[in-house]
Amino acid sequence: MGTTYRFLSTVDEASAVLNWFRELADRPVESVREDGVLFYFREFGSLDSDAKKSPVLNVFLPVRKRGVLTTIGEVHFLATPLSAFHGLNKINKRFRAWLAENPCVYSHGPDFAHEWDFFLEGSAKNWDPEIYALPEGMADLQRGSYFVAANDNDSVLDRVCRALELRGVEGVQRLTTRCNGLAGGVQRDR
């Protein structure tokens, strides 16, 4: 199994994570995807059809959803075991240290003070990796912004939005489904 890191940031601030990897001496090959960036470190080995046997990592960038929710960013070092790629393992350790310079806002650790749990919605607290907040993400959290896991589906987001509306949170954009008069047609509003 690879190694995963999670971070809170604003959508704009997430570029700090990308820039951290872009500024490495071992410059990775970058492949931009709709939901983030894939970095391939060709100096550490060749690509394999199985990503777990390749020196690659995925960065999933935060996005704004439903007007008031921001997804939690994620970095996945896919190689398994990571020690199979010595150079990538060193980068992993350096990234972990860099990320840990920021406040940890969620952990499953037994002595962790859960002061920010109220703002982590959906399945955000169901995953093992700790969550660190970059400066602007921390400022948003302190202002009462809400964060969800990147893979939370529409059903989960609808449940979160209903709860936020009951709390009096303004600006919630719920996904509604209604018949539009066409034979069996459904119209979805975001």
C-alpha positions in Angstrom: 0.0 0.0 0.0 1.3 3.5 -0.8 1.5 6.5 1.4 -1.2 9.2 1.5 -1.1 12.8 2.9 -4.1 15.1 3.3 -4.2 18.9 3.5 -6.7 21.7 3.9 -6.1 24.7 1.6 -8.1 27.2 -0.4 -8.4 26.3 -4.1 -5.8 28.9 -5.0 -3.4 28.0 -2.2 -3.2 24.4 -3.4 -0.6 25.4 -5.9 1.9 25.6 -3.0 1.8 21.8 -2.9 2.3 21.5 -6.6 5.2 24.0 -6.5 6.9 22.0 -3.7 7.2 19.1 -6.1 8.0 21.3 -9.1 10.9 22.9 -7.3 12.7 19.6 -6.5 16.2 19.0 -7.9 14.9 15.7 -9.2 12.4 17.4 -11.5 9.4 15.1 -12.1 7.5 14.8 -15.4 4.1 16.4 -14.8 0.8 15.2 -16.3 -2.1 17.4 -15.6 -5.5 15.8 -15.0 -8.9 17.2 -14.4 -8.7 16.5 -10.6 -5.0 17.2 -10.1 -1.5 16.3 -11.3 0.4 13.1 -11.7 4.2 13.4 -11.1 6.5 10.8 -12.6 10.1 10.7 -11.4 11.9 9.1 -14.3 15.3 9.3 -12.6 14.1 6.7 -10.1 12.8 4.0 -12.5 10.6 3.2 -15.4 6.9 3.3 -15.6 5.1 0.0 -15.1 1.5 -0.8 -16.0 1.0 -1.3 -12.3 1.4 2.2 -10.7 2.5 0.5 -7.4 5.7 -0.5 -9.2 6.4 3.0 -10.6 8.0 6.1 -9.1 4.8 8.2 -9.3 2.6 10.2 -7.1 -0.8 11.7 -7.5 -1.9 15.1 -6.2 -5.6 15.6 -5.9 -6.3 19.4 -5.6 -9.1 20.9 -3.5 -12.2 22.1 -5.4 -15.1 24.2 -4.2 -18.5 22.3 -4.1 -22.0 23.3 -3.3 -21.1 26.9 -2.6 -19.7 26.4 0.9 -17.7 23.2 0.8 -14.0 22.7 -0.1 -12.6 19.2 -0.7 -9.6 18.1 1.2 -6.4 17.9 -1.0 -4.5 14.6 -1.1 -1.1 13.5 -2.1 -0.6 9.8 -2.9 2.8 8.2 -3.2 1.7 5.1 -5.1 4.9 2.9 -5.0 4.6 -0.2 -2.9 6.8 -0.7 -1.1 8.0 2.9 -1.2 11.4 1.8 -0.2 11.8 0.1 -3.6 12.5 3.6 -4.9 15.1 5.1 -2.6 15.0 8.6 -4.2 11.2 8.7 -4.1 11.3 7.5 -0.5 13.6 10.4 0.4 11.2 12.9 -1.3 8.3 11.3 0.6 10.1 11.9 3.9 11.0 15.5 2.9 7.4 16.2 1.9 6.1 14.7 5.1 8.4 17.0 7.1 7.3 20.1 5.0 3.6 19.3 5.4 4.1 18.7 9.2 5.3 22.3 9.5 1.6 23.2 9.3 -0.9 22.6 12.0 -2.5 19.2 12.2 -6.2 19.7 12.4 -7.3 16.0 12.5 -5.8 12.8 13.7 -6.9 9.4 14.9 -4.2 9.7 17.6 -5.4 8.9 21.1 -4.2 12.2 22.6 -5.3 14.4 19.8 -7.6 17.4 20.7 -10.4 17.4 18.2 -11.2 21.1 18.1 -11.9 21.3 14.4 -14.0 18.2 13.9 -17.2 20.2 13.6 -15.9 21.7 10.2 -14.8 18.3 8.7 -18.0 16.9 7.1 -19.0 13.9 5.1 -16.4 11.1 5.2 -13.5 13.4 6.0 -12.9 11.8 9.4 -13.2 8.2 8.1 -9.6 8.0 6.7 -6.4 7.2 8.5 -4.0 9.9 7.3 -3.8 13.0 9.4 -5.0 16.3 8.0 -2.7 19.3 7.9 -3.9 22.9 7.2 -1.9 25.2 5.0 -2.0 28.9 6.1 -5.0 30.0 4.0 -6.8 26.7 4.7 -6.3 27.3 8.4 -7.6 30.8 8.1 -10.7 29.4 6.3 -11.2 26.8 9.0 -10.9 29.5 11.7 -13.6 31.5 9.8 -15.9 28.5 10.0 -15.5 27.1 6.5 -16.5 23.4 5.9 -14.4 20.7 4.3 -15.3 17.3 2.9 -13.4 14.3 1.5 -12.6 14.6 -2.2 -14.4 11.3 -3.0 -17.7 12.2 -1.2 -20.5 11.6 -3.7 -23.7 13.6 -4.3 -25.7 11.6 -1.7 -23.1 12.4 1.0 -22.9 16.1 -0.1 -26.7 16.4 -0.1 -26.8 15.1 3.5 -24.0 17.5 4.5 -25.8 20.4 2.8 -29.1 19.6 4.6 -27.3 19.6 7.9 -25.5 22.9 7.1 -28.8 24.5 6.2 -30.3 23.4 9.6 -27.3 25.1 11.3 -28.2 28.3 9.4 -25.2 28.3 7.1 -25.8 30.6 4.2 -24.9 30.1 0.5 -25.5 26.3 0.5 -26.2 25.1 -3.1 -28.1 21.8 -2.9 -28.3 19.4 -5.7 -32.0 18.9 -6.6 -33.6 16.4 -8.8 -37.0 17.1 -10.4 -39.0 15.8 -13.4 -38.8 18.2 -16.3 -41.9 17.0 -18.1 -40.0 14.8 -20.5 -40.8 11.1 -20.6 -38.8 9.9 -17.7 -36.4 12.8 -17.9 -34.6 14.2 -14.9 -33.0 17.6 -14.6 -30.2 18.1 -12.1 -29.4 21.5 -10.7 -26.1 22.2 -9.0 
